[in-house]
Amino acid sequence: MRPPKLLGLPIMYAMVWLFGSVLLFVWVQHIAVLGFAALLYPVLWKAADWDPRFIDVMMTALQETPPTRNRSIHGGDSYAP
């Protein structure tokens, strides 16, 4: 089942694109940000075509599986004792 879309992008991709470009525009206050946002739209559209729920999966993975304390020792997360 495909997620609902806004402006041709899944809701999460559209939110990242819209909020990210608006916040960057407010921060930088330069018209070039709108051009950058326009160039970013096809990239996000292609990414959404590849996997429409990628951002949802990454958000869940980052929220539910925090990094372990021994990450620097093993070069990654080690959950074994």
PDB file with SEQRES, HELIX, SHEET and CRYST1 records, atoms N, CA, C and O in Angstrom:
SEQRES   1 A   81  MET ARG PRO PRO LYS LEU LEU GLY LEU PRO ILE MET TYR          
SEQRES   2 A   81  ALA MET VAL TRP LEU PHE GLY SER VAL LEU LEU PHE VAL          
SEQRES   3 A   81  TRP VAL GLN HIS ILE ALA VAL LEU GLY PHE ALA ALA LEU          
SEQRES   4 A   81  LEU TYR PRO VAL LEU TRP LYS ALA ALA ASP TRP ASP PRO          
SEQRES   5 A   81  ARG PHE ILE ASP VAL MET MET THR ALA LEU GLN GLU THR          
SEQRES   6 A   81  PRO PRO THR ARG ASN ARG SER ILE HIS GLY GLY ASP SER          
SEQRES   7 A   81  TYR ALA PRO                                                  
HELIX    1 AA1 ILE A   11  VAL A   28  1                                  18    
HELIX    2 AA2 ALA A   32  TRP A   50  1                                  19    
HELIX    3 AA3 PHE A   54  GLU A   64  1                                  11    
HELIX    4 AA4 ARG A   71  HIS A   74  1                                   4    
SHEET    1 AA1 2 LYS A   5  LEU A   6  0                                        
SHEET    2 AA1 2 LEU A   9  PRO A  10 -1                                        
CRYST1    1.000    1.000    1.000  90.00  90.00  90.00 P 1           1          
ATOM      1  N   MET A   1       0.841  -1.172   0.000  1.00  0.00           N  
ATOM      2  CA  MET A   1       0.000   0.000   0.000  1.00  0.00           C  
ATOM      3  C   MET A   1       0.891   1.241   0.000  1.00  0.00           C  
ATOM      4  O   MET A   1       1.793   1.364   0.828  1.00  0.00           O  
ATOM      5  N   ARG A   2       0.637   2.140  -0.914  1.00  0.00           N  
ATOM      6  CA  ARG A   2       1.439   3.347  -1.044  1.00  0.00           C  
ATOM      7  C   ARG A   2       0.925   4.434  -0.104  1.00  0.00           C  
ATOM      8  O   ARG A   2      -0.280   4.545   0.120  1.00  0.00           O  
ATOM      9  N   PRO A   3       1.829   5.228   0.439  1.00  0.00           N  
ATOM     10  CA  PRO A   3       1.412   6.291   1.360  1.00  0.00           C  
ATOM     11  C   PRO A   3       0.710   7.431   0.618  1.00  0.00           C  
ATOM     12  O   PRO A   3       0.878   7.578  -0.593  1.00  0.00           O  
ATOM     13  N   PRO A   4      -0.073   8.235   1.336  1.00  0.00           N  
ATOM     14  CA  PRO A   4      -0.717   9.389   0.700  1.00  0.00           C  
ATOM     15  C   PRO A   4       0.328  10.399   0.231  1.00  0.00           C  
ATOM     16  O   PRO A   4       1.424  10.483   0.786  1.00  0.00           O  
ATOM     17  N   LYS A   5      -0.033  11.166  -0.805  1.00  0.00           N  
ATOM     18  CA  LYS A   5       0.935  12.078  -1.409  1.00  0.00           C  
ATOM     19  C   LYS A   5       0.488  13.526  -1.310  1.00  0.00           C  
ATOM     20  O   LYS A   5      -0.703  13.833  -1.244  1.00  0.00           O  
ATOM     21  N   LEU A   6       1.473  14.397  -1.302  1.00  0.00           N  
ATOM     22  CA  LEU A   6       1.274  15.839  -1.331  1.00  0.00           C  
ATOM     23  C   LEU A   6       2.255  16.396  -2.355  1.00  0.00           C  
ATOM     24  O   LEU A   6       3.463  16.203  -2.217  1.00  0.00           O  
ATOM     25  N   LEU A   7       1.761  17.075  -3.369  1.00  0.00           N  
ATOM     26  CA  LEU A   7       2.589  17.609  -4.453  1.00  0.00           C  
ATOM     27  C   LEU A   7       3.379  16.510  -5.162  1.00  0.00           C  
ATOM     28  O   LEU A   7       4.489  16.753  -5.635  1.00  0.00           O  
ATOM     29  N   GLY A   8       2.823  15.322  -5.237  1.00  0.00           N  
ATOM     30  CA  GLY A   8       3.471  14.214  -5.919  1.00  0.00           C  
ATOM     31  C   GLY A   8       4.484  13.455  -5.085  1.00  0.00           C  
ATOM     32  O   GLY A   8       5.056  12.471  -5.554  1.00  0.00           O  
ATOM     33  N   LEU A   9       4.716  13.893  -3.858  1.00  0.00           N  
ATOM     34  CA  LEU A   9       5.656  13.226  -2.957  1.00  0.00           C  
ATOM     35  C   LEU A   9       4.891  12.619  -1.796  1.00  0.00           C  
ATOM     36  O   LEU A   9       3.856  13.154  -1.400  1.00  0.00           O  
ATOM     37  N   PRO A  10       5.376  11.510  -1.238  1.00  0.00           N  
ATOM     38  CA  PRO A  10       4.763  11.020   0.001  1.00  0.00           C  
ATOM     39  C   PRO A  10       4.815  12.115   1.069  1.00  0.00           C  
ATOM     40  O   PRO A  10       5.699  12.971   1.051  1.00  0.00           O  
ATOM     41  N   ILE A  11       3.873  12.077   1.983  1.00  0.00           N  
ATOM     42  CA  ILE A  11       3.712  13.141   2.976  1.00  0.00           C  
ATOM     43  C   ILE A  11       5.027  13.454   3.697  1.00  0.00           C  
ATOM     44  O   ILE A  11       5.367  14.624   3.876  1.00  0.00           O  
ATOM     45  N   MET A  12       5.760  12.433   4.106  1.00  0.00           N  
ATOM     46  CA  MET A  12       6.985  12.675   4.864  1.00  0.00           C  
ATOM     47  C   MET A  12       8.054  13.349   3.998  1.00  0.00           C  
ATOM     48  O   MET A  12       8.745  14.254   4.466  1.00  0.00           O  
ATOM     49  N   TYR A  13       8.194  12.919   2.749  1.00  0.00           N  
ATOM     50  CA  TYR A  13       9.142  13.565   1.844  1.00  0.00           C  
ATOM     51  C   TYR A  13       8.735  15.018   1.609  1.00  0.00           C  
ATOM     52  O   TYR A  13       9.584  15.909   1.608  1.00  0.00           O  
ATOM     53  N   ALA A  14       7.432  15.258   1.408  1.00  0.00           N  
ATOM     54  CA  ALA A  14       6.948  16.618   1.167  1.00  0.00           C  
ATOM     55  C   ALA A  14       7.196  17.507   2.382  1.00  0.00           C  
ATOM     56  O   ALA A  14       7.572  18.670   2.237  1.00  0.00           O  
ATOM     57  N   MET A  15       6.988  16.964   3.574  1.00  0.00           N  
ATOM     58  CA  MET A  15       7.230  17.757   4.785  1.00  0.00           C  
ATOM     59  C   MET A  15       8.707  18.123   4.909  1.00  0.00           C  
ATOM     60  O   MET A  15       9.043  19.266   5.217  1.00  0.00           O  
ATOM     61  N   VAL A  16       9.579  17.162   4.671  1.00  0.00           N  
ATOM     62  CA  VAL A  16      11.020  17.433   4.747  1.00  0.00           C  
ATOM     63  C   VAL A  16      11.405  18.484   3.713  1.00  0.00           C  
ATOM     64  O   VAL A  16      12.161  19.408   4.016  1.00  0.00           O  
ATOM     65  N   TRP A  17      10.885  18.345   2.486  1.00  0.00           N  
ATOM     66  CA  TRP A  17      11.213  19.276   1.408  1.00  0.00           C  
ATOM     67  C   TRP A  17      10.673  20.675   1.693  1.00  0.00           C  
ATOM     68  O   TRP A  17      11.403  21.659   1.572  1.00  0.00           O  
ATOM     69  N   LEU A  18       9.404  20.767   2.067  1.00  0.00           N  
ATOM     70  CA  LEU A  18       8.787  22.074   2.301  1.00  0.00           C  
ATOM     71  C   LEU A  18       9.360  22.771   3.533  1.00  0.00           C  
ATOM     72  O   LEU A  18       9.784  23.924   3.452  1.00  0.00           O  
ATOM     73  N   PHE A  19       9.376  22.081   4.664  1.00  0.00           N  
ATOM     74  CA  PHE A  19       9.879  22.705   5.887  1.00  0.00           C  
ATOM     75  C   PHE A  19      11.369  23.012   5.785  1.00  0.00           C  
ATOM     76  O   PHE A  19      11.826  24.065   6.231  1.00  0.00           O  
ATOM     77  N   GLY A  20      12.118  22.090   5.196  1.00  0.00           N  
ATOM     78  CA  GLY A  20      13.554  22.324   5.052  1.00  0.00           C  
ATOM     79  C   GLY A  20      13.856  23.523   4.176  1.00  0.00           C  
ATOM     80  O   GLY A  20      14.705  24.343   4.524  1.00  0.00           O  
ATOM     81  N   SER A  21      13.174  23.640   3.044  1.00  0.00           N  
ATOM     82  CA  SER A  21      13.441  24.765   2.152  1.00  0.00           C  
ATOM     83  C   SER A  21      12.946  26.083   2.747  1.00  0.00           C  
ATOM     84  O   SER A  21      13.606  27.111   2.595  1.00  0.00           O  
ATOM     85  N   VAL A  22      11.800  26.070   3.418  1.00  0.00           N  
ATOM     86  CA  VAL A  22      11.299  27.307   4.030  1.00  0.00           C  
ATOM     87  C   VAL A  22      12.209  27.749   5.175  1.00  0.00           C  
ATOM     88  O   VAL A  22      12.534  28.931   5.284  1.00  0.00           O  
ATOM     89  N   LEU A  23      12.619  26.819   6.022  1.00  0.00           N  
ATOM     90  CA  LEU A  23      13.513  27.189   7.120  1.00  0.00           C  
ATOM     91  C   LEU A  23      14.853  27.701   6.604  1.00  0.00           C  
ATOM     92  O   LEU A  23      15.398  28.666   7.138  1.00  0.00           O  
ATOM     93  N   LEU A  24      15.385  27.055   5.567  1.00  0.00           N  
ATOM     94  CA  LEU A  24      16.639  27.519   4.980  1.00  0.00           C  
ATOM     95  C   LEU A  24      16.460  28.901   4.357  1.00  0.00           C  
ATOM     96  O   LEU A  24      17.342  29.752   4.471  1.00  0.00           O  
ATOM     97  N   PHE A  25      15.317  29.128   3.694  1.00  0.00           N  
ATOM     98  CA  PHE A  25      15.048  30.439   3.104  1.00  0.00           C  
ATOM     99  C   PHE A  25      14.948  31.522   4.176  1.00  0.00           C  
ATOM    100  O   PHE A  25      15.480  32.618   4.001  1.00  0.00           O  
ATOM    101  N   VAL A  26      14.276  31.225   5.276  1.00  0.00           N  
ATOM    102  CA  VAL A  26      14.150  32.199   6.362  1.00  0.00           C  
ATOM    103  C   VAL A  26      15.514  32.474   6.997  1.00  0.00           C  
ATOM    104  O   VAL A  26      15.817  33.609   7.365  1.00  0.00           O  
ATOM    105  N   TRP A  27      16.327  31.436   7.120  1.00  0.00           N  
ATOM    106  CA  TRP A  27      17.635  31.593   7.744  1.00  0.00           C  
ATOM    107  C   TRP A  27      18.587  32.388   6.843  1.00  0.00           C  
ATOM    108  O   TRP A  27      19.238  33.328   7.302  1.00  0.00           O  
ATOM    109  N   VAL A  28      18.668  32.009   5.558  1.00  0.00           N  
ATOM    110  CA  VAL A  28      19.621  32.623   4.637  1.00  0.00           C  
ATOM    111  C   VAL A  28      19.064  33.916   4.029  1.00  0.00           C  
ATOM    112  O   VAL A  28      19.823  34.853   3.783  1.00  0.00           O  
ATOM    113  N   GLN A  29      17.780  33.978   3.788  1.00  0.00           N  
ATOM    114  CA  GLN A  29      17.095  35.113   3.168  1.00  0.00           C  
ATOM    115  C   GLN A  29      17.702  35.466   1.817  1.00  0.00           C  
ATOM    116  O   GLN A  29      18.062  36.612   1.547  1.00  0.00           O  
ATOM    117  N   HIS A  30      17.800  34.436   0.978  1.00  0.00           N  
ATOM    118  CA  HIS A  30      18.314  34.630  -0.378  1.00  0.00           C  
ATOM    119  C   HIS A  30      17.434  33.848  -1.339  1.00  0.00           C  
ATOM    120  O   HIS A  30      17.002  32.735  -1.039  1.00  0.00           O  
ATOM    121  N   ILE A  31      17.173  34.440  -2.495  1.00  0.00           N  
ATOM    122  CA  ILE A  31      16.265  33.841  -3.471  1.00  0.00           C  
ATOM    123  C   ILE A  31      16.840  32.549  -4.067  1.00  0.00           C  
ATOM    124  O   ILE A  31      16.087  31.736  -4.603  1.00  0.00           O  
ATOM    125  N   ALA A  32      18.154  32.349  -3.984  1.00  0.00           N  
ATOM    126  CA  ALA A  32      18.785  31.142  -4.526  1.00  0.00           C  
ATOM    127  C   ALA A  32      18.303  29.884  -3.808  1.00  0.00           C  
ATOM    128  O   ALA A  32      18.382  28.788  -4.364  1.00  0.00           O  
ATOM    129  N   VAL A  33      17.810  30.027  -2.596  1.00  0.00           N  
ATOM    130  CA  VAL A  33      17.292  28.876  -1.850  1.00  0.00           C  
ATOM    131  C   VAL A  33      16.084  28.285  -2.568  1.00  0.00           C  
ATOM    132  O   VAL A  33      15.896  27.068  -2.570  1.00  0.00           O  
ATOM    133  N   LEU A  34      15.266  29.138  -3.175  1.00  0.00           N  
ATOM    134  CA  LEU A  34      14.107  28.638  -3.921  1.00  0.00           C  
ATOM    135  C   LEU A  34      14.553  27.831  -5.140  1.00  0.00           C  
ATOM    136  O   LEU A  34      13.934  26.823  -5.480  1.00  0.00           O  
ATOM    137  N   GLY A  35      15.619  28.270  -5.791  1.00  0.00           N  
ATOM    138  CA  GLY A  35      16.173  27.500  -6.905  1.00  0.00           C  
ATOM    139  C   GLY A  35      16.729  26.164  -6.442  1.00  0.00           C  
ATOM    140  O   GLY A  35      16.565  25.143  -7.110  1.00  0.00           O  
ATOM    141  N   PHE A  36      17.388  26.181  -5.292  1.00  0.00           N  
ATOM    142  CA  PHE A  36      17.906  24.938  -4.717  1.00  0.00           C  
ATOM    143  C   PHE A  36      16.770  23.982  -4.381  1.00  0.00           C  
ATOM    144  O   PHE A  36      16.872  22.779  -4.622  1.00  0.00           O  
ATOM    145  N   ALA A  37      15.682  24.521  -3.823  1.00  0.00           N  
ATOM    146  CA  ALA A  37      14.521  23.689  -3.493  1.00  0.00           C  
ATOM    147  C   ALA A  37      13.899  23.112  -4.760  1.00  0.00           C  
ATOM    148  O   ALA A  37      13.455  21.963  -4.768  1.00  0.00           O  
ATOM    149  N   ALA A  38      13.865  23.900  -5.824  1.00  0.00           N  
ATOM    150  CA  ALA A  38      13.317  23.411  -7.093  1.00  0.00           C  
ATOM    151  C   ALA A  38      14.187  22.293  -7.666  1.00  0.00           C  
ATOM    152  O   ALA A  38      13.667  21.343  -8.252  1.00  0.00           O  
ATOM    153  N   LEU A  39      15.500  22.398  -7.501  1.00  0.00           N  
ATOM    154  CA  LEU A  39      16.398  21.337  -7.967  1.00  0.00           C  
ATOM    155  C   LEU A  39      16.311  20.095  -7.090  1.00  0.00           C  
ATOM    156  O   LEU A  39      16.534  18.981  -7.564  1.00  0.00           O  
ATOM    157  N   LEU A  40      15.992  20.280  -5.828  1.00  0.00           N  
ATOM    158  CA  LEU A  40      15.911  19.163  -4.900  1.00  0.00           C  
ATOM    159  C   LEU A  40      14.640  18.333  -5.092  1.00  0.00           C  
ATOM    160  O   LEU A  40      14.618  17.149  -4.754  1.00  0.00           O  
ATOM    161  N   TYR A  41      13.576  18.950  -5.635  1.00  0.00           N  
ATOM    162  CA  TYR A  41      12.305  18.247  -5.809  1.00  0.00           C  
ATOM    163  C   TYR A  41      12.444  16.975  -6.656  1.00  0.00           C  
ATOM    164  O   TYR A  41      11.976  15.923  -6.222  1.00  0.00           O  
ATOM    165  N   PRO A  42      13.068  17.021  -7.850  1.00  0.00           N  
ATOM    166  CA  PRO A  42      13.186  15.777  -8.631  1.00  0.00           C  
ATOM    167  C   PRO A  42      14.019  14.702  -7.933  1.00  0.00           C  
ATOM    168  O   PRO A  42      13.767  13.509  -8.102  1.00  0.00           O  
ATOM    169  N   VAL A  43      15.001  15.124  -7.155  1.00  0.00           N  
ATOM    170  CA  VAL A  43      15.823  14.157  -6.417  1.00  0.00           C  
ATOM    171  C   VAL A  43      14.965  13.434  -5.386  1.00  0.00           C  
ATOM    172  O   VAL A  43      15.027  12.210  -5.267  1.00  0.00           O  
ATOM    173  N   LEU A  44      14.166  14.192  -4.641  1.00  0.00           N  
ATOM    174  CA  LEU A  44      13.280  13.575  -3.656  1.00  0.00           C  
ATOM    175  C   LEU A  44      12.200  12.737  -4.328  1.00  0.00           C  
ATOM    176  O   LEU A  44      11.805  11.697  -3.801  1.00  0.00           O  
ATOM    177  N   TRP A  45      11.723  13.177  -5.481  1.00  0.00           N  
ATOM    178  CA  TRP A  45      10.707  12.409  -6.202  1.00  0.00           C  
ATOM    179  C   TRP A  45      11.274  11.059  -6.630  1.00  0.00           C  
ATOM    180  O   TRP A  45      10.601  10.034  -6.518  1.00  0.00           O  
ATOM    181  N   LYS A  46      12.512  11.059  -7.120  1.00  0.00           N  
ATOM    182  CA  LYS A  46      13.155   9.806  -7.532  1.00  0.00           C  
ATOM    183  C   LYS A  46      13.411   8.916  -6.316  1.00  0.00           C  
ATOM    184  O   LYS A  46      13.227   7.701  -6.396  1.00  0.00           O  
ATOM    185  N   ALA A  47      13.831   9.502  -5.192  1.00  0.00           N  
ATOM    186  CA  ALA A  47      14.043   8.725  -3.969  1.00  0.00           C  
ATOM    187  C   ALA A  47      12.728   8.132  -3.477  1.00  0.00           C  
ATOM    188  O   ALA A  47      12.700   6.992  -3.013  1.00  0.00           O  
ATOM    189  N   ALA A  48      11.644   8.887  -3.573  1.00  0.00           N  
ATOM    190  CA  ALA A  48      10.334   8.384  -3.158  1.00  0.00           C  
ATOM    191  C   ALA A  48       9.851   7.291  -4.096  1.00  0.00           C  
ATOM    192  O   ALA A  48       9.156   6.368  -3.672  1.00  0.00           O  
ATOM    193  N   ASP A  49      10.213   7.389  -5.363  1.00  0.00           N  
ATOM    194  CA  ASP A  49       9.858   6.335  -6.315  1.00  0.00           C  
ATOM    195  C   ASP A  49      10.605   5.054  -5.982  1.00  0.00           C  
ATOM    196  O   ASP A  49      10.067   3.959  -6.150  1.00  0.00           O  
ATOM    197  N   TRP A  50      11.844   5.181  -5.509  1.00  0.00           N  
ATOM    198  CA  TRP A  50      12.652   4.019  -5.131  1.00  0.00           C  
ATOM    199  C   TRP A  50      12.098   3.369  -3.873  1.00  0.00           C  
ATOM    200  O   TRP A  50      11.912   2.153  -3.843  1.00  0.00           O  
ATOM    201  N   ASP A  51      11.827   4.163  -2.820  1.00  0.00           N  
ATOM    202  CA  ASP A  51      11.276   3.636  -1.569  1.00  0.00           C  
ATOM    203  C   ASP A  51      10.451   4.725  -0.890  1.00  0.00           C  
ATOM    204  O   ASP A  51      11.014   5.624  -0.265  1.00  0.00           O  
ATOM    205  N   PRO A  52       9.123   4.657  -1.004  1.00  0.00           N  
ATOM    206  CA  PRO A  52       8.284   5.728  -0.467  1.00  0.00           C  
ATOM    207  C   PRO A  52       8.276   5.822   1.056  1.00  0.00           C  
ATOM    208  O   PRO A  52       7.869   6.852   1.595  1.00  0.00           O  
ATOM    209  N   ARG A  53       8.706   4.799   1.755  1.00  0.00           N  
ATOM    210  CA  ARG A  53       8.667   4.827   3.220  1.00  0.00           C  
ATOM    211  C   ARG A  53      10.059   4.886   3.850  1.00  0.00           C  
ATOM    212  O   ARG A  53      10.216   4.561   5.026  1.00  0.00           O  
ATOM    213  N   PHE A  54      11.063   5.293   3.089  1.00  0.00           N  
ATOM    214  CA  PHE A  54      12.437   5.319   3.589  1.00  0.00           C  
ATOM    215  C   PHE A  54      12.584   6.254   4.792  1.00  0.00           C  
ATOM    216  O   PHE A  54      13.200   5.881   5.790  1.00  0.00           O  
ATOM    217  N   ILE A  55      12.034   7.449   4.708  1.00  0.00           N  
ATOM    218  CA  ILE A  55      12.162   8.405   5.814  1.00  0.00           C  
ATOM    219  C   ILE A  55      11.438   7.890   7.049  1.00  0.00           C  
ATOM    220  O   ILE A  55      11.935   8.057   8.163  1.00  0.00           O  
ATOM    221  N   ASP A  56      10.269   7.263   6.877  1.00  0.00           N  
ATOM    222  CA  ASP A  56       9.544   6.691   8.018  1.00  0.00           C  
ATOM    223  C   ASP A  56      10.370   5.603   8.699  1.00  0.00           C  
ATOM    224  O   ASP A  56      10.443   5.544   9.927  1.00  0.00           O  
ATOM    225  N   VAL A  57      10.989   4.748   7.895  1.00  0.00           N  
ATOM    226  CA  VAL A  57      11.802   3.660   8.446  1.00  0.00           C  
ATOM    227  C   VAL A  57      13.012   4.222   9.185  1.00  0.00           C  
ATOM    228  O   VAL A  57      13.343   3.752  10.273  1.00  0.00           O  
ATOM    229  N   MET A  58      13.673   5.221   8.609  1.00  0.00           N  
ATOM    230  CA  MET A  58      14.843   5.806   9.262  1.00  0.00           C  
ATOM    231  C   MET A  58      14.461   6.505  10.568  1.00  0.00           C  
ATOM    232  O   MET A  58      15.191   6.412  11.555  1.00  0.00           O  
ATOM    233  N   MET A  59      13.332   7.198  10.580  1.00  0.00           N  
ATOM    234  CA  MET A  59      12.896   7.856  11.817  1.00  0.00           C  
ATOM    235  C   MET A  59      12.611   6.829  12.906  1.00  0.00           C  
ATOM    236  O   MET A  59      12.990   7.032  14.060  1.00  0.00           O  
ATOM    237  N   THR A  60      11.952   5.737  12.557  1.00  0.00           N  
ATOM    238  CA  THR A  60      11.656   4.692  13.535  1.00  0.00           C  
ATOM    239  C   THR A  60      12.938   4.034  14.025  1.00  0.00           C  
ATOM    240  O   THR A  60      13.100   3.794  15.221  1.00  0.00           O  
ATOM    241  N   ALA A  61      13.845   3.743  13.105  1.00  0.00           N  
ATOM    242  CA  ALA A  61      15.099   3.094  13.493  1.00  0.00           C  
ATOM    243  C   ALA A  61      15.926   3.987  14.414  1.00  0.00           C  
ATOM    244  O   ALA A  61      16.529   3.498  15.370  1.00  0.00           O  
ATOM    245  N   LEU A  62      15.959   5.266  14.142  1.00  0.00           N  
ATOM    246  CA  LEU A  62      16.748   6.174  14.977  1.00  0.00           C  
ATOM    247  C   LEU A  62      16.098   6.422  16.331  1.00  0.00           C  
ATOM    248  O   LEU A  62      16.797   6.684  17.310  1.00  0.00           O  
ATOM    249  N   GLN A  63      14.777   6.345  16.403  1.00  0.00           N  
ATOM    250  CA  GLN A  63      14.091   6.566  17.673  1.00  0.00           C  
ATOM    251  C   GLN A  63      14.082   5.316  18.538  1.00  0.00           C  
ATOM    252  O   GLN A  63      14.223   5.412  19.757  1.00  0.00           O  
ATOM    253  N   GLU A  64      13.923   4.162  17.941  1.00  0.00           N  
ATOM    254  CA  GLU A  64      13.743   2.921  18.687  1.00  0.00           C  
ATOM    255  C   GLU A  64      15.049   2.207  19.005  1.00  0.00           C  
ATOM    256  O   GLU A  64      15.097   1.425  19.954  1.00  0.00           O  
ATOM    257  N   THR A  65      16.096   2.449  18.248  1.00  0.00           N  
ATOM    258  CA  THR A  65      17.364   1.755  18.466  1.00  0.00           C  
ATOM    259  C   THR A  65      18.477   2.779  18.696  1.00  0.00           C  
ATOM    260  O   THR A  65      19.215   3.104  17.765  1.00  0.00           O  
ATOM    261  N   PRO A  66      18.606   3.285  19.910  1.00  0.00           N  
ATOM    262  CA  PRO A  66      19.655   4.267  20.182  1.00  0.00           C  
ATOM    263  C   PRO A  66      21.039   3.610  20.120  1.00  0.00           C  
ATOM    264  O   PRO A  66      21.151   2.399  20.310  1.00  0.00           O  
ATOM    265  N   PRO A  67      22.083   4.385  19.860  1.00  0.00           N  
ATOM    266  CA  PRO A  67      23.428   3.817  19.837  1.00  0.00           C  
ATOM    267  C   PRO A  67      23.850   3.337  21.227  1.00  0.00           C  
ATOM    268  O   PRO A  67      23.438   3.898  22.242  1.00  0.00           O  
ATOM    269  N   THR A  68      24.667   2.303  21.253  1.00  0.00           N  
ATOM    270  CA  THR A  68      25.136   1.746  22.522  1.00  0.00           C  
ATOM    271  C   THR A  68      26.329   2.540  23.044  1.00  0.00           C  
ATOM    272  O   THR A  68      26.942   3.314  22.309  1.00  0.00           O  
ATOM    273  N   ARG A  69      26.648   2.340  24.321  1.00  0.00           N  
ATOM    274  CA  ARG A  69      27.769   3.060  24.934  1.00  0.00           C  
ATOM    275  C   ARG A  69      29.118   2.572  24.417  1.00  0.00           C  
ATOM    276  O   ARG A  69      30.090   3.327  24.414  1.00  0.00           O  
ATOM    277  N   ASN A  70      29.187   1.314  23.979  1.00  0.00           N  
ATOM    278  CA  ASN A  70      30.469   0.772  23.527  1.00  0.00           C  
ATOM    279  C   ASN A  70      30.642   0.899  22.013  1.00  0.00           C  
ATOM    280  O   ASN A  70      31.396   0.131  21.414  1.00  0.00           O  
ATOM    281  N   ARG A  71      29.968   1.839  21.400  1.00  0.00           N  
ATOM    282  CA  ARG A  71      30.039   2.017  19.958  1.00  0.00           C  
ATOM    283  C   ARG A  71      31.454   2.377  19.498  1.00  0.00           C  
ATOM    284  O   ARG A  71      31.907   1.888  18.464  1.00  0.00           O  
ATOM    285  N   SER A  72      32.144   3.213  20.244  1.00  0.00           N  
ATOM    286  CA  SER A  72      33.487   3.634  19.834  1.00  0.00           C  
ATOM    287  C   SER A  72      34.507   2.505  19.966  1.00  0.00           C  
ATOM    288  O   SER A  72      35.516   2.504  19.262  1.00  0.00           O  
ATOM    289  N   ILE A  73      34.261   1.557  20.845  1.00  0.00           N  
ATOM    290  CA  ILE A  73      35.204   0.449  21.052  1.00  0.00           C  
ATOM    291  C   ILE A  73      35.141  -0.536  19.895  1.00  0.00           C  
ATOM    292  O   ILE A  73      36.176  -0.942  19.366  1.00  0.00           O  
ATOM    293  N   HIS A  74      33.939  -0.920  19.502  1.00  0.00           N  
ATOM    294  CA  HIS A  74      33.763  -1.950  18.482  1.00  0.00           C  
ATOM    295  C   HIS A  74      33.612  -1.388  17.075  1.00  0.00           C  
ATOM    296  O   HIS A  74      33.562  -2.159  16.117  1.00  0.00           O  
ATOM    297  N   GLY A  75      33.538  -0.093  16.924  1.00  0.00           N  
ATOM    298  CA  GLY A  75      33.352   0.492  15.606  1.00  0.00           C  
ATOM    299  C   GLY A  75      31.918   0.365  15.118  1.00  0.00           C  
ATOM    300  O   GLY A  75      31.650   0.570  13.934  1.00  0.00           O  
ATOM    301  N   GLY A  76      31.020   0.041  15.985  1.00  0.00           N  
ATOM    302  CA  GLY A  76      29.603  -0.113  15.656  1.00  0.00           C  
ATOM    303  C   GLY A  76      28.851  -0.513  16.901  1.00  0.00           C  
ATOM    304  O   GLY A  76      29.431  -0.603  17.983  1.00  0.00           O  
ATOM    305  N   ASP A  77      27.568  -0.753  16.755  1.00  0.00           N  
ATOM    306  CA  ASP A  77      26.755  -1.138  17.904  1.00  0.00           C  
ATOM    307  C   ASP A  77      26.915  -2.628  18.184  1.00  0.00           C  
ATOM    308  O   ASP A  77      26.753  -3.458  17.290  1.00  0.00           O  
ATOM    309  N   SER A  78      27.233  -2.955  19.426  1.00  0.00           N  
ATOM    310  CA  SER A  78      27.372  -4.342  19.848  1.00  0.00           C  
ATOM    311  C   SER A  78      26.426  -4.572  21.015  1.00  0.00           C  
ATOM    312  O   SER A  78      26.591  -3.986  22.084  1.00  0.00           O  
ATOM    313  N   TYR A  79      25.441  -5.423  20.804  1.00  0.00           N  
ATOM    314  CA  TYR A  79      24.445  -5.671  21.840  1.00  0.00           C  
ATOM    315  C   TYR A  79      24.746  -6.928  22.654  1.00  0.00           C  
ATOM    316  O   TYR A  79      24.026  -7.234  23.605  1.00  0.00           O  
ATOM    317  N   ALA A  80      25.798  -7.654  22.291  1.00  0.00           N  
ATOM    318  CA  ALA A  80      26.165  -8.867  23.027  1.00  0.00           C  
ATOM    319  C   ALA A  80      26.908  -8.480  24.303  1.00  0.00           C  
ATOM    320  O   ALA A  80      27.565  -7.440  24.341  1.00  0.00           O  
ATOM    321  N   PRO A  81      26.812  -9.305  25.349  1.00  0.00           N  
ATOM    322  CA  PRO A  81      27.515  -8.984  26.604  1.00  0.00           C  
ATOM    323  C   PRO A  81      29.024  -9.089  26.480  1.00  0.00           C  
ATOM    324  O   PRO A  81      29.741  -8.849  27.451  1.00  0.00           O  
TER     325      PRO A  81                                                      
END                                                                             
